[in-house]
């Protein structure tokens, strides 16, 4: 399951699921390079960055923001 890191609260990463729910993951289970807004998935007990999906998501969000700014 792919997740989006919503925010960090101390040693917990609050992540959004694909269906809009939220789960909490101990920060120690994330690779060190994970930041807020990035997409991750579990791989061998550790959550890793989904670089191409994160880039695609940012591109979609940027396009939505540009469209909203036109209005």
SULHU-V414301 format. One line per field, one symbol per residue. phi: phi as a letter, one per 40 degrees, with the letter a starting at -180 (. if undefined). psi: psi as a letter, one per 20 degrees, with the letter a starting at -180 (. if undefined). A space follows every 50 residues. Layout:
BEGIN
phi->???
psi->???
END
This chain:
BEGIN
phi->.cbbccabbgcbccbccccgcbbbbddccbccccbcgccbacaggbcbcb dcccccccccccccccccccc
psi->pqqpogrpncjppoqprhjirqqppphiiqqhjprqiqprqpokiqpqpn ghhgggghgghgggggghhh.
END
